[in-house]
Amino acid sequence: MVRSDDLRAGSSEGHLYNSRFTGALLLLLLIAAWELLPRYGLVYAHYFPPFSIVMKALLQGIWSTEILRQSAVSIWRAFRGYLLAILFGVTLGTLTGMIPWLSDVFDVAVELLRPMPSVALVPIAILLFGTSDTYNISIIAFGCTWPIYVNTFEGARSVDAQWIETARVYGSTRFELMRKVVIPAALPYIVSGLRISLGAAIILVTVTEMLASFKGLGYFIMDSQGTYHIPEMYAAIISLGIIGYGLNRLFLFAENRFMAWHKGWMAKSI
């Protein structure tokens, strides 16, 4: 006899397969359009070269290690800014979520800074740090902190009051309460903020490199455009897409692996 759980599992697997097939088909259609439109003169091929020419430039860039070196610079900058954002966002979000008076103190400053576009701070960062890596990292850290902070703050505030009171009855200090109760309970919220900020880190490192840098994929894109190496420009843009996709898949893999306890707990509670 077939169980309902098996039917649901089979249905979800079939839906996943169909969605992946549809996504792959759409990607192939877009690639075909990219190849054919310039070939038949429907777009200006000098500024929008066929996909095959762009892929040749990408492979040449990989073979010469130029794209690999520029990609490594961008990833390293994004990684350091992202780590700083995690440190600031999780710490501040947890503390303000736990301590009401601290939340009141930071409320105005946070609400003023949070909506501010990160790129608006580029002139200040250049004045302070020049075009060193610190300039890129500071902008990335600033922009990525707020999604992590907001999610952490909401997660910390949503912790069941009975859990906190129970921990206090057993003599937990405020640091132990934060480490053993609040952060684990808020972890699903924190993970959501981390995923949002991961994409923001790739965007910000590219923008900062385009504006004022002499290394990285953002710089490489602008340099290729300025010297009319158009296939190389598109190759670098595709590299950014591949990096973003790969990092997102890696994040989802880690989330499924380390957050399995939460999904199991949610399934039991429904």
N, C-alpha and C positions, 0 to 999 in steps of 0.2 A: 504494500500500500504506500502511495506517495504522500509524504508529509507536506503540510503547507509551507514549512520553512524551506524545504527543497524547491518547491515551486517558486517561492519568492526569490531564492538565490539564483535559480535558473533564469527568471525574468530579469533580474538586475544585471546578470552577466550578459544576457542577450542585448539589453539596452546599452550597456557599456560598449559592446562590440559594434553595434550599429552606430553609436555616436562617434567612435573612433574611425570607423569606415567613412562616415560622412565628412568628418574633419579632414581626413587624408584626401578624399576626393576633392573637396573644396580647395585644398592647398595645391593639388595637381592642376586644377583648372586655372588658378591664379598664376601658377608658373607658366602654363601654356600661353595664357594671355600676355604675360610679360615677354615671352619669347617671340610671339607672333606679331604683336602690335608694332614694335619698331621694325621688324623684318619687312612688313608690308607698308611701311611709311605712314601708319596711322598716328604715330607719335614721333617726335624728333629723336632719331637714334643716337645722335651725338650726346644728348643730355639724358636719354633713357635707353641705354644699350640693352640688347637682348640678354636674357637670363644666362645663356650659355657663356657669353663673354664675361659677365660678372662672375660666374662660377670659376672661369679660367683665372681671372684676377685673384679670386679668393684662394684658389689652390696655389697660385704662384706666391701669394703673400704668406701662406702657411709654409710653403717649401723654403722660402727665403727667411723664415722665422719673423718677418717684420710684423705681421698681424698678431702672431703669438706673443711677441714681446710687448706690443702696445696693449694687447688684451690683459696680459699679466699685470701691467702697471695699473690699469683701470680697476681690475678685480682687487688688487691689493689695497688701493685707495678706498674703494667702496667697502671692503671688509673692515678696515680700521675705523672708518666713520660709523659703520653699522654697529660695531662692538661698543663704541663710545655711546651711541644712542641707546643701546640695550642697558648699559650701566646707568645712564642718567634716567632714562624713562622708567625702568623697573623700580629703581630706588625711590625716585620722587613719587611715582604713582602709588607705590605701596605705602610709603610714609603718610602721604596726604589722604589716602583712602582709610588708613587706620586711625589717624589723629585728626579730629575735626578742627581744632584750633589751627593746626598747621595748614590744613586745606584752606581755611579762611585767609591765612597770611599770604599764601601763594596764588589765590584765586584770581586776583586782578592781573597780576604779572603774567600768569599762564594764559589767561583769556586774551591778553594783549599780544603776546608773542606767538601763540599757536596759529592764528590765521595769517600771520605775516609770510609772504612768499620767500622762500629761502634764497632765491636768486637776487632778491632786493638787498641782501647783505653782502653780495659779491664785492662791491666797491670797498666796503669796510674791511672785509677779509683780506683783500689785496693790499690795502694800506698797512694792515697789521702784519701780514705774513708773506707779502710778495707773491710770487708764483710757485712757491714751494708746495710740497705735498700737504703741509699743514693747512694751507688755504682750501684745498679741495676737501680735506677731511673735516674741517670745521663746518663747512656748509652742509656736507652730508650728515654729520652728526646732528646739526640743528634741525634739518628737515625730517630726519627719521625718528627723532626723539618723541615727537608729539603723538603719532599714532600708537606708539608703545605706551606712552604715558597715559593717554586717555583710556585705553583698554585695561591697563593695569589698575588704574584708579577705580574704574567701574567694577573690575573683578574684586578688588580689595573691599570695596563698599558692600558688595553683594554676599560676602561671607556670612554664613549663619551665625547669629549672635550667640546661640547656645554653644557652638564649638569654641568660640572665644572665651566664654565664661567658664566652660569646662576646663580649658587649658589653664586659665588663671587659678581655678580652684586647686589644680595640681601643682601650682607654684611656678608656672612658666614665666620667665622674664619677657619683657617686650621684644627683645631680639629673638628669643626662642619662639615666641608667638608668631612673629613675622616669618621666621624661617620654616617652622614646622606646621603652621596652620594656614596663615593668610596666603603666602605665595603658592603652596600646593593647591589650595582651593581656587585661587585666581588664575592658575596656569592656563586653562583653556582660553581665557580672555587675553592673557599675555601672548599666547601663541598666535592668536588672530592679529594682534598688533605687530608681531614680528614678521608675519607674512606680508602684510601691507607695506611695512617699512623696507623689506627686502627689495621689492620692486622700485620703491622710491630711491633707494641707494643707487641702483643702476641708472635711473634717470638723472639724478643729481650729479653723479660723477661724470656723466657724459656732458651735461650742460656746463659744469664748471671747467671741464677740459676744453670745451669749445670756446669759452669766453676768455680764459687766460691760463694756458698751459703750453708746454712744449713737449709733452709726452702723453700717451694714452690714446684710446680709440677716439674720443671726442676731438682731440687735437688732430689726429690722423684724418678724420673725416673732413674737417675744415681745411687742412693743408691740401688734401687731395682735390677738394672742390676749387680751392684757390689756384692750383696749378693745372687744372683741367684734366686731372687723372680720374675721370668720372667712373670707370669700372671699379677702380680701387676704392672710391668713395662708397659705392653701393656694397662692395665686398665687406667693408668695415661695418656698415649699417646692418648687414645680415649677420655678421659676427656678434654684434650687440644683441640681436634677437635670439641667436643660439645660446649666448651666455645667459640671458634672462630666462629663457625657457628651461635651460639645464639647471639653473639655481632653484627655480620654482619646483621642478620635479624632485630635486634633491631635498628640498625643504619638506615637500609632501611625504616623501619616503621616510624622513626622520620623524615627522609628525605621526605618521601611521605606526611607526615602530615604538616610539616613546610615549605616545598618548593613547595607546590601546586600552590602558586601564580605564581611562575616562569614557571612551566609547562603550566599553563593556558595562561600566557603571550606569551610563545613561540608558542603555538598552534594558537593563534590569529594572530601572526605576519607572519606565513607561508602562 
